[in-house]
Amino acid sequence: MPPTELQARPLRQANTENRRQIPLWALGWTLGFLSLSACSPPAPTTSEPATQDEIVTPSLNPETDGVDRDSAGIPRSAPISAQARAEIKSFVEAMIPPAIEETSDLHDEWLRRTRALRQVMETRSAEIGNAALHAFTGEVSDRTVTRQALLRIGARCSPKAAAPLLRELMVTYGYRYDDRTEAAVLLAEADPHVYMQEASSHLRRRKRATKTMPPDEFLIRAWVTACERTGTSPVDMLADVATNLILDPPARYAAAEALGNYPDDVLGREALKACLVESTGDAYLRRKAAQAIRVSFNTEEACALFSHILALEVDATFATFLADMQQLMGCK
């Protein structure tokens, strides 16, 4: 049977100057797709509960799509139950913070309450996940924290349905940068194979990037997540990123730190040694490498390496740092 088709308004692009308009053919690929193959007759457009057998197909003309949505941003024609619609609407309203002039105790209570609420919502049914994705594409909120929460609920409750939307956000220039960054992190959870296909060449680049992607730091952290989900080792990529001068420094810091979790991998150990003696003047990278070596090398080997570097060190500040590390490790 053909899958049920549901219409969703395409994502709104960030309101920035000189932005490039996303072509209609790009929208036609995967924007807003929330699907799995259907194996039962199409669900009626009433209040029947939704399943993962849904597709949310965007209009190619966002200005004239004519989609009728409820107050939760969900198309009225979508097979989402009234209860799920009400829950998503209630969630979005709960995410609105107290007025800025309210006392700090009220803000603290709101923070605790919404943090707990988000954790609960991320464990709900696929229908709730699909409803959250509808609300996200329907732009029910413009607040970053709410939009990211809706994406997380969708990705964690209905990962297969969310994956095409997350991929579209991650790779397509013009959408809100915060949405794109969160989408990349979540895609590594929802569909790690697709994430790795999209992120690999960008993280391994040796020239200035030719397209805008989420920050390298988030991409490499998501790479570790994707490897955990697929049961593969991230060391090869971590070592490449840690020693790649083209990449953003925060990505290199994250990679060096993560290499400390893989003490038995020769490639990772060599990469940390290379970062420790790097001569680019990035003392913070050298510190991250030293800290990773401290936790992943045996004490005798780490002490010998630090002593060797310390004997040749010309940076007095970094020499003091290494001496402190040796003291903490009890080096002789």
C-alpha positions in Angstrom: 0.0 0.0 0.0 1.2 3.5 -0.6 2.2 5.5 2.5 -0.1 8.0 4.0 0.9 11.5 2.9 0.6 14.4 5.2 1.4 18.0 4.4 3.6 20.2 6.5 4.7 23.8 6.0 8.4 23.9 5.1 10.9 25.2 7.6 11.4 29.0 7.8 14.8 30.2 7.0 16.8 32.3 9.4 16.2 36.0 9.1 19.7 37.1 8.2 21.0 39.7 5.8 22.3 38.6 2.4 21.0 35.0 2.9 20.8 32.8 -0.1 17.3 31.5 -0.9 17.0 27.7 -0.9 15.9 26.5 -4.3 12.6 24.7 -4.7 14.2 21.5 -5.9 16.1 21.3 -2.6 12.9 21.6 -0.6 11.4 18.9 -2.7 14.0 16.3 -1.7 13.6 15.7 2.0 12.4 18.8 3.8 9.9 17.8 6.4 9.8 14.1 5.5 8.6 12.0 8.4 8.1 8.5 7.2 8.3 4.8 7.3 6.9 2.5 4.6 3.2 1.9 5.2 1.9 -1.7 5.5 -1.7 -0.9 6.2 -4.4 1.2 4.6 -4.1 5.0 4.9 -5.2 6.3 8.2 -8.3 8.5 8.1 -7.8 12.2 8.5 -9.7 12.3 11.8 -8.5 12.0 15.4 -7.2 8.4 14.9 -3.8 7.9 16.5 -0.8 8.3 14.1 1.7 5.6 13.5 5.2 5.7 12.2 3.7 4.9 8.7 3.5 8.6 8.0 5.0 11.0 5.5 5.0 14.7 5.9 5.4 16.1 2.4 6.2 19.8 2.1 4.6 22.1 -0.4 7.1 23.3 -3.0 5.6 26.8 -2.7 5.8 27.7 0.9 4.0 31.0 0.4 0.9 29.4 -1.0 0.9 25.9 0.6 -2.5 26.7 2.2 -2.0 24.1 4.9 -4.6 24.5 7.7 -2.9 24.0 11.1 -4.1 23.9 14.6 -2.7 26.0 17.5 0.1 23.4 18.0 1.3 23.9 14.5 0.1 20.4 13.4 -1.9 20.1 10.1 -5.5 19.5 10.8 -5.4 16.8 8.2 -2.6 14.9 9.9 -3.6 11.6 11.6 -2.5 12.8 15.0 -4.9 12.2 17.8 -6.5 15.0 19.7 -4.7 13.9 22.9 -1.3 14.1 21.2 -2.1 17.5 19.8 -3.1 18.8 23.2 0.1 17.3 24.8 2.4 19.1 22.3 0.5 22.3 22.7 0.8 22.1 26.4 4.5 21.3 26.2 5.2 24.3 24.0 3.3 26.6 26.4 5.2 25.1 29.4 8.4 26.0 27.6 7.6 29.7 27.7 9.7 31.2 30.6 8.4 33.5 33.3 8.5 37.2 32.6 12.0 38.7 33.0 10.9 40.8 35.9 9.8 37.7 37.9 11.9 36.6 40.9 14.8 34.2 40.4 13.0 31.4 42.4 10.3 31.3 39.8 12.8 31.1 37.0 14.7 28.4 38.8 11.5 26.4 39.3 10.6 26.8 35.6 14.0 25.5 34.6 13.7 22.5 36.9 10.2 21.7 35.7 10.9 22.1 32.0 14.1 20.0 32.2 12.1 17.2 33.8 9.3 17.6 31.3 11.7 17.3 28.4 13.2 14.1 29.7 9.8 12.6 30.1 8.6 13.7 26.6 11.7 12.1 25.0 10.5 8.7 26.1 7.0 8.9 24.8 5.4 7.1 21.8 6.1 7.5 18.1 2.9 9.5 17.7 4.2 12.1 20.2 7.4 12.2 18.2 5.6 12.7 14.9 3.4 15.4 16.5 6.6 17.2 17.8 8.1 17.1 14.3 4.9 18.6 12.8 5.0 21.4 15.4 8.6 22.1 14.6 8.0 22.3 10.8 4.9 24.3 11.6 7.1 26.9 13.5 4.9 26.8 16.5 7.7 28.5 18.4 10.6 30.8 17.5 12.5 30.1 20.7 15.7 28.1 20.2 15.2 26.0 23.4 11.7 25.0 22.4 12.6 24.3 18.8 15.5 22.1 19.9 13.3 20.3 22.4 10.7 19.5 19.7 13.5 18.2 17.4 14.8 16.0 20.3 11.4 14.6 21.1 10.8 13.8 17.4 14.3 12.2 16.9 14.1 10.1 20.1 10.5 9.1 19.9 10.3 8.5 16.2 13.9 8.4 14.9 13.3 6.8 11.5 10.6 9.4 10.7 12.8 12.2 11.9 16.0 11.2 10.0 15.2 12.8 6.6 14.3 16.1 8.2 17.4 16.1 10.3 19.6 15.4 7.3 18.0 18.2 5.3 18.6 20.7 8.1 22.2 19.5 8.6 23.3 19.8 5.0 21.3 22.7 3.6 22.4 26.3 3.9 19.8 28.9 4.8 18.0 27.4 7.8 18.6 28.7 11.3 22.1 27.7 12.3 21.0 26.6 15.8 18.5 24.2 14.2 21.1 22.9 11.8 23.6 22.2 14.6 21.0 20.4 16.8 19.9 18.4 13.8 23.4 17.2 13.1 23.8 16.0 16.7 20.4 14.2 16.6 21.0 12.7 13.2 24.0 10.8 14.6 21.5 9.2 17.0 18.6 8.7 14.6 20.5 7.4 11.6 24.2 7.1 12.3 25.0 5.7 8.9 23.5 8.6 7.0 25.2 11.0 9.4 28.6 9.5 8.8 28.1 9.6 5.0 27.3 13.4 5.2 29.9 14.4 7.8 32.9 12.3 6.7 34.3 14.3 3.8 33.7 17.6 5.6 35.6 16.5 8.7 38.5 15.1 6.5 38.8 18.2 4.4 42.3 19.6 3.7 41.1 22.9 2.2 38.8 25.7 3.3 35.2 24.4 3.4 33.2 25.0 0.2 29.9 24.8 1.9 28.4 25.9 5.2 27.9 23.1 7.7 27.3 23.0 11.5 30.4 23.7 13.6 33.2 21.2 13.4 33.2 20.7 17.1 29.6 19.4 17.1 30.2 17.3 14.1 33.1 15.4 15.7 31.2 14.9 18.9 28.3 13.6 16.9 30.7 11.3 15.0 31.7 9.6 18.3 27.9 9.1 19.0 27.4 7.6 15.5 30.3 5.2 16.0 28.9 4.1 19.4 25.5 3.4 17.7 27.1 1.4 14.9 29.7 -0.4 17.0 32.7 1.1 15.1 35.8 2.8 16.4 36.0 6.6 16.1 39.8 6.7 16.6 40.7 7.0 12.9 38.5 10.1 12.5 39.5 11.5 16.0 43.2 11.2 15.1 42.6 12.8 11.8 40.7 15.7 13.2 43.0 16.3 16.2 46.0 16.7 13.8 44.2 18.6 11.0 45.2 22.3 11.1 42.4 23.2 8.7 39.6 22.4 11.2 38.2 24.7 13.8 40.3 24.6 17.0 37.4 23.6 19.2 36.9 20.4 17.1 40.6 19.5 17.5 40.3 20.0 21.3 37.2 17.8 21.4 39.0 15.1 19.3 42.1 15.1 21.5 40.0 14.9 24.6 38.0 12.0 23.2 41.2 10.1 22.2 41.9 9.6 25.9 39.0 7.1 26.0 40.8 4.7 23.7 44.1 3.9 25.4 44.9 0.8 23.5 44.7 2.2 20.0 48.2 2.9 18.5 46.9 5.5 16.0 45.2 7.5 18.8 48.3 7.4 21.0 50.5 8.7 18.2 48.0 11.5 17.4 48.1 12.6 21.0 51.9 12.7 21.0 51.8 14.8 17.8 49.4 17.2 19.4 51.5 17.4 22.5 54.6 18.7 20.5 52.7 20.7 18.0 54.5 24.0 17.2 51.6 26.1 16.0 51.4 28.0 19.3 48.0 26.4 20.3 48.8 25.8 23.9 45.3 24.7 24.7 45.4 21.8 22.3 48.7 20.7 23.9 47.1 20.8 27.3 44.1 18.7 26.1 46.6 16.2 24.6 48.6 16.1 27.8 45.4 15.5 29.9 44.3 12.7 27.5 47.8 11.1 27.8 47.6 11.3 31.5 44.4 9.3 31.6 45.1 6.8 28.8 48.8 6.0 29.0 50.3 4.0 31.9 52.0 6.2 34.5 55.5 5.2 33.7 55.1 5.9 29.9 53.3 9.2 30.5 56.0 10.4 33.0 58.8 9.5 30.6 57.1 11.4 27.7 56.4 14.5 29.8 60.0 14.5 31.1 61.3 14.3 27.5 59.0 17.2 26.4 59.8 19.2 29.5 63.6 19.0 28.8 63.0 20.6 25.4 60.2 23.0 26.2 60.6 26.7 25.5 57.2 27.9 26.6 57.6 28.7 30.3 53.9 28.5 30.9 53.4 25.2 29.3 56.5 23.9 31.1 54.9 24.8 34.4 51.8 23.0 33.3 53.7 19.8 32.5 55.6 20.0 35.8 52.3 20.2 37.6 51.0 17.2 35.7 54.1 15.2 36.7 53.6 16.2 40.3 49.9 15.1 40.2 51.0 11.7 38.7 53.7 11.2 41.2 56.4 11.0 38.5 60.0 10.5 39.8 
